[in-house]
Amino acid sequence: MIAFVSGPVAALAPATAVIEVGGIGMAVQCTPGTLAGLRIGEEARLATSLVVREDSLTLYGFADDDERQVFELLQTASGVGPRLAQAMLATHSPDALRIAVATGDEKALTAVSGIGKKGAQKLLLELKDRLGEPAGAHIGQQGAGAAVSSSWRDQLGAALIGLGYATREADEAVSAVAPQAEAAIADGGQAPVPQLLRAALQTLNRAR
């Protein structure tokens, strides 16, 4: 297993980072939050999980070992593959997911694209004793998605700048998709950062 990759960032795309390791470019699938912390040409270290299929080898990258561990634990639940596990981590931090499972917060899970009400109920049962206790958050009045929903603008702006857009362009694109994010939050969900990133990129492409 490839536990981590370390080296200069050679390229960034909306869902992928290419890390140069010993003269080889390793394509790593990452969430927008992880990509937001990377810059082309700068050194990076990503914890990784290699998913082997009959027709593919896919490397998933994470900001730290805890995120990778949660990614792998999520896949022990029936019906959860690597893409859905990554979508869950794109929407919620590891501790936010732990809080959601510990408190039975169905709404937090249905905020993830691809998870419906019945799926959320099933996941809450299956993951109840698997994710462990939150490491950096307390179960209480704090919402399960508070850590990520309050900073969707920062995550999105940093991801766009990391992809090479100017700060002014990033700010304009964030403002353009703000109604979409606010509508999701008003409905009781979380700002869907991956979808917002795609919408922001479409806005920027039209502007060019």
Salt bridges, closest charged atoms under 4 A:
ASP65 OD1 - ARG68 NH2 3.47
ASP66 OD1 - ARG98 NH2 2.57
ASP95 OD1 - ARG98 NH1 2.88
GLU106 OE2 - LYS117 NZ 2.73
GLU169 OE2 - ARG208 NH2 3.45
GLU172 OE2 - ARG168 NH1 3.14
GLU182 OE2 - ARG153 NH2 3.60
